[in-house]
Every structure is written in structure tokens, then in C-alpha cells.
Amino acid sequence: MKTVVAITGASGSIYGIRLLQELPGEKILVISKIAKEIIPVETEYSVEEVYAMADEVYEDTDLFAPISSGSFRTDAMIVAPCSASSLGKISNGLADTLITRAAAVSIKESRKLILVVRETPKSAILLENELRLARCGVCILDANPGFYSKPKTLDDVINFTVGRCLDQLNIDHDLYKKWE
């Protein structure tokens, strides 16, 4: 499996980091400029340590990167966290960064695209953008924990959302206790 993981400038960069730790196969990483500033503030990781978790890393300004073309095959793309700004750009077809271009490619090539939206409360504009993307087949996966697995730590809460992403890709995991 070849997966693009994008980390944008919303709170919750740990979701993208945990995905890099849990996803099997080849991982291609893009981190936005703001996310690079958020990672060391919110987590115990440096940007360099996060880069080391991926097989390939591209800068968000590199629109010549292979993932900007539909002829470069990937299996899925996950934007975690997905900022409201990135969501708005993707929803409206603005492909001015590598992250938004790779997302546009995922949509046009009918590849799995998962956006882990980390924004609350949501305005009508944000909801309309989510609806537009959902109608295109994009998975809108809010970073909301389930409590039936009885989380006890912050890791349990993070693992629930990351596990739900893996569920969307039909990847077996034991990150949280499934509903019975």
C-alpha cells in the first residue's frame, strides 16, 4: 500500500504522526509550513523526527513532486489534521500547494481521500465545504473519540481516531476496542 499523509496547520498534528507510525506500506509525507511550527509545540517530536517516519518527504511548495500528477499511482491520501483553510481550498478546487494539489488528484482519480477535520464549532461555510467534498466521495472523518472503548489516556483518544482512519482503508489494527 502506498499512502500520502499530509499534516496541515490545525491543532492535532499528533494524528498525522500516529498515522505514520501505524500505516503499513510506503508512506509519502507532506507537512505544511504552519504544521511545521505546530508539531514541536504540541508534541514531543521534531519535524526531522516526523520526516524520518516516512519513506518519502516532499515540501508543500513542490508542485513538481510526483504526487501532484494523476499518473503517479497511490492507494490513498489522508490529511490529518485537516485545517479549515485546507478543507476550503480542496472543496473549491484551489490546488496552490502540494497538499491541495495531491488532494485534487485523489478526487479526480477516484482514489480514497480522508480528511481528519479538527475544527469546532463549525460554521455553515465549513459544513457546506464538507458536504461538497462528501458528495465527491471524500471521507470526512472528524477527530471525535468514541467512548464505548472506555479511553483512559490521551493516547487512547488519539488511537481511536487513527484507528477509524485505518478502518476506512480496511487495515486491521488493535488501536481501540471495536463495538460489540
N, C-alpha and C positions, 0 to 999 in steps of 0.2 A: 504494500500500500504506500502511495506517495501523497502526503498531505501538506498543504500550505497552512502554516499557523501565522496569523497576524496579530500583533498586540498593538492596540491603539491607545490614545491618551485619555482613557476613562479610568477611574479608580477600579481596581480589581485585576491588576497585571498578574497576580498570582494564578488566575485561571489559565492564562496562556502558558505560564511557566509549568504548572502542573500538567497541562496537556502535553507539553514537550516531554515531560518525564514519563507519561503513561502511554502515549501513542506508539503503536508498533510501526515498523517500516521506516521509510525515508521521510524525514521532516525538513521542510523548507520554511525558513523563518524570515519575517519582515517585521521590524519594530518601528513605529512612528517616532518622530522627533520628541514629541511630548511624552510618549510612553517611556522613552529612554531616561527622561528626567524623573518619572514617577516610580520606576522599578526600584531604584535604591532607597527611595523614601518609604515605600510601602512594604518592601520585602527585605530579606536578608541576602539577596542576590545582587551582584553587579551585572551590568549589561553584558560584560565579557563572559561571565559565567552562564548567562542565559544563551548567548551565542553558541557556547560550547555544547549545549544540549541539542543543537540542530545539526543536520548533515550539510545543509547549505544555508547561507545567510545573504540576503540582499538588502540594500539600502532602500528606503521608501521613495527616494528621489530617482532611483534607477529604472526608468521606464523602458530600458532596453533589456532588462532581465528576462530570462526565458519564460517566467510565469506570466508575463504580460501578453503572451501570444496563445491563442487557442490551439495552435499546432503543438505546443508543449503540453503533454498529457499529464494530468494529475488526477487523483481519485476524489479529492475533497479539499475544501478550504474552510478553516474555522477562524473567525475573528473574535478573539477573546482577550480582554473585553472589547466590545464594540462601542465606541463613543457615539453620542447623538449626532455629532458632526459627521463622522464616517458613515453612519447609517443614512443620514440625509443625502450625502453625496452619492452613495451607492444607489439609493432609491430613485434619485433623479438623473442617473446616468453620467455623473461627473467623475471621470476617470483621470484625475490630475495627479495622482500619486500611484506608486506601485500597488499599494494595498487596494485602493479603489479600482484600479485597472484590473488587477487579478480577480477581484470580486465580480466585476463586469464580465470578464472572460468566463468565470464559473457559471454565471447566469446564462450567457449566450450559448455556451457549450452544454448546457443542461447537466452540469456537474453539481454535486452536493455542496451547498454553501450554508454554513451555520453561523449565525451572528449571536454572540452572547452579549446581549444588551444589558448594560449596567447603569441604567438611568431611571431615577424615580424621584418624584412623581413624573408622569408622562403627560406632555401637552397633546392637544388634538393633532398638531403638526407631526409630532413623533409617532403617534398612533397611526396616522394616515400613511406615513412613510413605511412603517412596519407592515401595514395591510397591503400596500402596493407590492412590497417585496414578497410577502407570503403568497400573494396571488401569482407570483412568478415562480413559486416553488422553493423559495428560500425558507430555511428553518429559523424562526425567531425563537431563541432559547434564552429567556430571561434568567439572570443569575439569582434564582429564588430557590432556597433549600426546601426540601421535603422534610417533614418532621416525623413521619412514620418510621424512619430508620433510627430515630432517637439519637440525634447527633449530640456528642458530649464535648467536642473540641471544635476550634475553628477549622482544623484540617478536615473534620467530618463534614462540615458545611461546604467547604471548597470541593471535597471529593464528590459530594452529591451532584453538584453542577457539572463537574468534569465527567463524572460517570454518565450523566444524561447525554452529554456530547458523544461519548463513546457509544452509548446505546443507539444514537441516531446513525452511527456508522456501522452498526451491527458488530461491534467489537466486544468480546467477552471481557469482563472485569469483575473485581470484587471490591470496588471502591465504596459501595454502600449496600445496605441490605435491601433487597427488592421487596416490593409489595407482595404480600401473600394472601 
